[in-house]
Amino acid sequence: MNVWVNCNEGQTVNAALDQGSDRSGRLFITIEGVCKESVRIHRDDVILMGFSPGDGLALPFEGAYPLGIAGAQRVELAHLTLQGLFVSEGASVIGNDLHITGAGPAGLTIWDGTVRLSDSTIEKSTGANVVVGLGGKLFLSHSTVQDAVTYEGIQVAGGSVELDDVTVQGNKGPGGAGLGIMQGFVRINNSEIINNSPHGGMWLHGGGVSVGGNSVIAHNTGWGLEVGAATVSLSNTTVEDNTRSGVGAGTGSRVMVEGSTIIRNNLEYGIWLGDTSVVNFDPWGVKAITGNGFGGVVCAPAPAVAQIASGLNPSQVYGNGSPQISCPGALPKP
């Protein structure tokens, strides 16, 4: 079934959804203009798309989500501007060419649902641009997440996120960071985490993150990565020009550095380890830890027992402030 909604003539998406209330077959809804309404999709097999650039859904009133998808399967969104999207109750959504902007408290919120987005921009939300809660899954590719007003570009609270060819930049509110991860899991490939402040490129409190595939974490105010009670894997990644350390790990964290990774020109340390945290290196894969202002690889003094667990080749650590390496553990010969 195909339904055309002309917002400029007072037509509504909710009325179009009612036309497909028999729930048989796919329901195609094309939006012309901007409808100010709160739309809720509960049925499967809805395809919602904009007719022209800028067409979509706007906030009907402050604090509302113009589009909520609850429990529905095989929902597709394309060529839309949205002032907020909320996905819940196990819903499954695919989106392409979306512009999610200017919403609060988050532009995109996923709570127990799966969302796959590509070629999209999520920006300028009054809270975090993206929130992925418990049971939420986000697969984001070829997209930009930028300019959150208050909090992180992407906040993960018990959910999981995969980024492929994504730029997370300019999230500079008072609680700003590129990504904030609390007991969540994130995989980053071929992406940039740049120019975020004041809490750096990425922070983790529990959970884990894997970064690889020519990714860059750079030019952030604060840590490149700040890790607490979590696991970080860096492979073929550059961490550079952050105003604190490239990697700072505490509260029993584990850091793995391998695969042509470069950590350079950070204002404080290349890698700093506290309490019982450990770092493992691939001695053939790390490219360089260099040019960091306070030191290369440094562990906090006793009573901390942080250490290098394996693999660091001292020749890979050079040109930093003193010390180059100040951590207990095995240091194989160059």
N, C-alpha and C positions, 0 to 999 in steps of 0.2 A: 504494500500500500504506500502511495506517495502523497504527502501533504505539504503544501506551501504555506508558510507563515509570514505575512507581511506585518511587521511590528509597527510600521508607520501608519497602518490602517487600523490599529487596535487589535489585531489578531494575536493569539497567544500560543505558546508552545504547549502549555498545559491542556488547552482545548484540542490541539492536534494529537496529544497523547491519548485523550479520551476517544478520539475517532478510531484509534487502534486498540480499543479496550477488549476486543475479542481475543487478543494475544495470539492470533494465528498468522504465521508468516512474518516477514521482516517489515518494519515500519520505517520508512524514509521520511525525514522531516527536514525541509530546507528553510532556513531563516533568512529573511531579507530585512535589514535594519537592525536595531538594537531593542530587544524586549526587556523591559524592567519588570521582572517577575521572579518568583521563587519556584523553580521547576524541580520536580522529584520524579525520577525514573525508577520504577519498581519492576517493570516487565522486561523480558528478554528481547534480544534482536531489534534494538532501536539504533538507527543511524541518524545522527544529528549533524548537520553541516551548514556552514554559512554560504551565502550566495556571492557576496563581494567582500573584499578586505574590510575588517572592522565590524562586520555583522556578528551578532551573538547575543549574550545575556549580561545584563547589568544588575547591580544591587537594587532591589525594590525598596530597601530601607537599611539603615546602618546596622551592621552585625549579621545580616542575612547572607546565606550562600545562594547565589542565583541558580546553581545547578548541584543537585545531590543525586547520587546514584547508589541505591541500597539494594543489595542482593541480586541485582539484574545481571544476566550473563550476555556476552557477545554484544556489548554496547560499543558503538564506534562514534568518535567525534572527529570532525575535520573542518579546517578553515574557519575557526571560531575565535572570537575574542570573548573571554569570560572574566568576570570580576570575582571568581572563586569557584572551586570545584571540590566537592566532598564525596569520597567514595567509602562505602562501609558495607557491613553484613555480607562479606564474601563476594561482592560484585567483581566483575571482570570487564575492564575497559581498555580499548585501544584508541589512541589519539594521534593525529598528525596535523602539523601546521596550526597549533594552538597558541594563542597569546593570552596568558593568564596574568592579570595585572591589577594592581590597586586594591587588593582585597584585604580584609582582616577577619580573624586574626592570622589566617594563612591563605596563600593563594591556592595551593593544592594540599588537601589533607586526605590521607589514606589511613583508614582504621579498619583492619580486617578486610582487605580487598587487594586486587592485583591490577596495576595500571602499567601499560606500556605506551610511552610517548616518544615521538621522534619529531625532529625539525620544528621545535617549539621554543617559546620564550616564556619564562616565569619570572616576574619582576615586580618590585615596588610594593610588596605587601606590607601592611602595617606591623605584622609580627614577623614570623619566618616565612620565606617564600614557599617552602615545602615542609610539611610535617608528615612523617611516616611512623605511625604508631604500631602497637602490638598487633601482629598478624598482618600488617601491611607490607606489600611488596611493590617496589617501583623499579621499572626498567626504562632508563632514559638515555636516548641517543641523539647525536647531532643537534644539540640544544644548548641554551644558555639559561642560567639561573643567576639573577643579578639584582643588586640595589635594594635588598630588604631594608626596611626602615628601622626596625628595632632589634631583631634577632638574626639567626643564622640564615644563610642561603638555603641550606637543607638541614633539617633537624630530624634525627632518627631516634625514636624512643621505643625500642623493642622490635622494630621492623627491620627490613632488609632493603638495600638499594644497590643497583648496578648502574654505573655511569660509563658510557662509551662515547668518546668524542663530545664531551660536554665541557663548557666553560662555566665555572662558578666564580663570580667576580663582583667586586664593589659592594659587598654586603657590609655596611659600615655603621649600623645603629649602635646604641650603647651596649647591647649584648651581642654585637655582630661577630661573625666568623664565617668562613666558607661552609664548613660542615660541623655540626655538633652531634656526637653519637653517644647515646646512653643505652648500654646493653643491647646494641644493635650491630648489624653486620653490613659492611659496605665493600663493594668491589669496584675499583676505578681503573679504567683503561683508556689510554690515549686522550687524556683530559687535562685541563688546566684549572688549578685552584689558585687564584691570583688576586692581589689588591683588596684583601678583606681585612677588617679591623673592628674592634681593638683586640679580639681574642684569637687572632691568627688564622692560618689556613684551615686547620682542622683540630678539633679536640675530641678525645675519646675517654669516656668513663665507663669501663666495662665493654665487652664485645670485642670486635676486631675489624680491621680494615686491610685490604690487599690493594696495593697501588702498583701499576705496571704499564707496559706498552707505550713508552715515550711520554709519560705523564710529567707534569711540571707543577710544583708547589712553590710559589715565588711571590716576592714583593708584598708579603702580608705583614701587617703590624701585629707583632706578637710572635709566638712559635710558628714554625712551619707546621709541625705536628706536635701536639701536647697530649701525652698518653698516660692514663691512670688505670691500673688493674685491667689492662687490655693487651691485645696482640696486634702488632703492625708488621706487615711484610712489604718491603720496597724492592722492586725489581725494574731495572731499566727506567729509573725515575730520576729527575733532577729536583733537588730541594735547595733553593738559593735565594739570597738577598732578602731574607726575613729579618725583622728587627730584634728578634730574640734568637734562640737556638734553632737549628734546622729541625732536630728531633729532641724533645725532652720527655723522659719516661720515668715514672715513679709508681709507687704502690704495687710492686711486684709485677710490672709489665715485662713483656718479651718483645724485642725488636729483632727482625731478621732483615739483613741488608745483602742484596745479591744482584746479579744480572746487570752490570754496567750502570749502576747507580752512582750519581754524583751529588755530594753534599758540600756546597761551597758558598763562601761570601756571606754567611749569616753573621749578624752583628755579635752574637755571643758564641756559643759552642756549635760545633758540627753536630755532635751527639752528646747529650748529657743524661746520665743515669743516676737515679736515687734509690735509696733503701735496698730492696732485694731484686731490683730489675736486672735483666740480662740482655746482652746483644749477641747475636750470632751473625757471622760474616761468611760469605762465599769468597774465599781468597782469590779466586780467578775471575770473579764477576764484578767486584766493586771497582769502579773506575778511579775515583778520587774523593778524598775528604780534605778540602783545601780552602785557604783564604778566610777561615772563620775567626772572628776577632779574639775570643777568649781562649780558644783551644780547639783541638781536633775531636778526640774521643775522651771524655772525662767522666769519672765516677765520683759521687759524693764521698767525703771522708767518713771514717768510722764514727758512729756505730753502723752506718750503711754498709751493706755487703754486696752492692751492685758489682757486676763483673762482665768481662768479655768471655762468653761461653766457648767460642770457637772461631777460628778461621781468619782473624785479621792479619793481613800482611802489612807490617809497619811502613813499607815503601809507598803504600797507598795513602798515607796520612802525612801531609807536608804543607808547609807554607801557612800554617795557622799561627795564631797567637800562642804563647806558652801556657800549658804544655801541649805537645802534639798528641801524646797518649798518656793518660793517667788513670788507668783502670787495672785491677788485678785480672789474672786469667792468662790463657795460653796465647802467646804471640809467636807464631812460626817465623822462621828466618826468611828474609826477603829472597 
